[in-house]
Amino acid sequence: MDIDGTLLKWVDGQTEDYETITPEVYDAVHRALDAGAHVVLASGRSPHGMTSIADLLDIPREEADQLWVVASNGAVVFRYPPMEVVHEETFDAAPAVAAVLEHHPHALVAVEEREVGGYRVNRVFPDGELSGEQIITHVDDIVGDPVSRVIIRDPQATADDFLELAAKLGLHGTDYVVGWTAWLDLSPVGVSKASGLQHVVDKIGLRAADVLAIGDGRNDIEMLRWAGRGVAMGQAVDEVKEAADDVTATVHDEGAAVEMSRWFPQDS
């Protein structure tokens, strides 16, 4: 399952209070666990931004194996708790970042700094958009070494601006995802939530056909196509819905819980 917009409701001016799991979602997750299903969180968030969601869901449960988590849009796969990175993909992001900054010279750039549970940034991001500490760093140093993911954000632009720019540039050597706003995630070619989840199912002896995936963003498209059953949240944009096998209710109407309850119903 995706996190933001799937398990958590998007709100304006995000705060820590935003990270709230509703009883409907919590109960549906635990009914799936009771039935013997594996629950895997898959997000564009960096690893340190995902462990708190696992804690809110109370997973893994006592005596259970470590949780599998797919972070950074598939570039990082880790077990929790404690956090143990078991797979990571990196790439040289400098050329792509330079190409984007030519067109958006005032854009914000961020790369995860796992050791401090935050990010190296060229300038501070708007409140609530990044979790953890933000360490001001020159762009050349931010992308001077191979990285698993780069975030580029321009509060003065739109998502359509970034979609047009990414298509025009081609961004050779990388894959990219544009978010709801002018938010661009750059990752290694071939890396997505689907590739991260493939690593997980290979390890636990399952197949993509065994997977129910639920998500709402453009970074969920590959995952929804890959899974045996891919379900888009009701508020997703059309291209996400078109990639899915089905569409559930919106996040405000507990769409993730609605879909899980089809397969893991409440006792009558």
N, C-alpha and C positions, 0 to 999 in steps of 0.2 A: 504493500500500500504506500502511495504517496502520502506526504504529511500536509503541507500547506495547501489549503483549498480542498482537501480530501478528509483528513482527520481533524484538521483545525480550520476554523472559519477565518477568512481574511477580514481584517478590520483596518480602518484608517488610523494612522498614528499608532502603529503596533507598540505594545508594551509587554512586559513579562506576563501580564494578565491575559494577553492574547493566547498564550499557550495553555488552553483549557480543553480537556477531553470530556465530552458530554457522557452522561450515564449510558445513553443508547449505544454510542460507539464502543465504550469500555466493555459493556456487557456482550456486544456482538463479537468483539475480539476474544473474549474469554470463552464464549461458547465454541468458537473455532478451535481454540486450544484444547478445550475439553474433548472435542471430537478427534483430536490427534493431528490437527493441521499445524503446519509451520507458519508462523507469522513473521514476515520480513518487511522492515521499513525500507523504502527506496525513495531517496530525495535528492534534490539539487543542493541541499544543505551540506556544509562541511561536517565531518564526523563529530566535532565537539558541539554542534548545534542539534544533534539527533539523540544523544544519550538522555537528555532531559525528557524527551517524548517517550522513550522506552520506560523511563522511571514513572512517568504519569500513567502509563498503561499497566504498570506493575508486571512488565515482562523483561527478562524471563522470570517465570515463577520459581519458587523455592524448589530445589532438587532438579530443576530443568537444566539442559545444556545451555551454553552461552547463546545469546541471540545472534542471528545473522543480520547484518545491516549493510545496505548499499548506499554509499554517500557520494557527494560530488558528481551527481549524474552518472554514476557507474564507474568513475575513475578510481574509487577507493571502496574496498569491501573489508569490513571488520567484524569481529566478534565482540560481544559485550555481555556482562562486565567480567573483568576489567576490559578497557578498550585494547584490542589486539588486532592491528592491521594485518590481514592475511593476503591481500592482493592490491596492487596499486599500479596504475598506468600513468606515465608522465610524457611530456613533450616540450619542445622548444616553442614557447609562445611569443617570443620577441617579434618576429616578422609580422604576425597577425595583429598584435597589439599596436605596433607602429603604423600599420595600414589603417586601422580604425581611428587612431588618434590624429591622423592626417585630416580626416573628415570631421572629427569631433575632438578638437584639441583641448577642450575643457572637461572632457569626460573623466569620471572617477574610475580608478583601476584597483583591483584587490586580488590578493592571493592568500590562501590559507597559511597561517603560521601556527602549526599544530602544537608546538612546544609551549606556547603561551595561551592556547585556546582562543585565538583571535585571528586577525588578518594584518598583512602588510598592505598599506594603502598609499596612494599618492596624495590624496586628500580625504578628509573625513566624510563618510557616507551619511545620508540623512538618518535621523533617529529611527531605530527599530528595523533598519534594513539589513544590518549585519549583527551577528551575535558575537560577544566577546570583545576583547581589547582591539583597538585599531592603532597600528604602529606606522607613523608617517615615514615613508621610504620613497626614494627616487624611483621612477618607473624602470630605469635601466637595471636597478638592483632588484626590483620586484620580479622581473622576468629574466634575470641574468642567468639563472640555472633552470633546468627542466622542472616543470610544475605539473600538477594533476588537473588543475582547472584555473581559469582566470575569469574574473567578473569585471565587466565594463558597464558603467552606468552613467547615463547623461540625463539628469533631471530636467534639462531644457528640451529634450527631444521626446519622440513618441515611439511606441513599439513598431508602428509602420515605418518610421524613419530607419530604425535598425534593421527591419526585415529587408527593406530596399537596399541598404548599404551592404548587408551581408551577401545578398544575392549578387550585387555588382562586384564586390571584391573577390568573391569566390573563397576567400580565406583559406588558401592552399595549405595543406598540412594539418588542418584542424577540422573538427566538427563544431557546430555552433547551435545554440538554442536561444531564441528571443523570448523573453517573458511577457508578462501582462503589460509592462511599461517598457521604457527604453533601457532594458536590462539584457545584456548579452553574456551568455556563458560560453567560453571557449574550452574545448576539451580535445584530447587526442582523437585522430581519425578512427572511426569504428567503435568508439566508446560511447555507451549510452546506458540508461538504466537496464535495458535488455541485456547488454553484454555483462553487466555486473551480476544480474540475476541468473544468467546462464552459468556463471562461475559458481553461484550458490547451489543451483539444482544439480550441477555435476557433482558437487561435494556431498550432497545428501541423498544422491541416488534417485532423483526424480527427473522429469522432462518438462519442457515448456508446456506441453499439452496438459500437464497436471496443475497448472498455475491459474489462479484467479488474480487478476491485476486490476487495481482501481486507481484512477488518477484524473487530473483536471487540466494539466498544463501542456504546452508544446513539448516540454522535456519528457512527457509521458508517452508520446506517440509511438516510439519504437517499442516500449514496454507493452502497450496495449495491443500492438500488432503481433508481438512475439508470443504473448501468453495464450494458453488454450482458451481462456475467456478473458477478454479485455473490456473493461467497463469504464466509460467516461462519466464524470460527474455532470449533473444537469446544467451547471453554469459554465461548462467548458465552451471554448470557441468551436466553431463548426469543424475546423480541420482536425481537432482532437476527437470530436464525436464521430467523424467519418472514419477515423482509424480504429474505432472500437467496435466490438461485437454488439454492444448494447449501451444504453444510457440510463443511469439511475437518477434519483432525485438530486437536487442541489445540496451543497454542503449545509445550507441553512435549514434544509429539511432532512438532515441526517442521511444523505444519500449513501454514504459508505456503510452505515448500519443497515439500511434498507436492502442493499445488495447482499451483504454477508448473511442477513437473516433469511434470504431465499435458500441458502445452503446449510445454514446452521441456525435453525429456528428455535424460538423460545419454547420451552415445554408448555404444552396446553394444560 
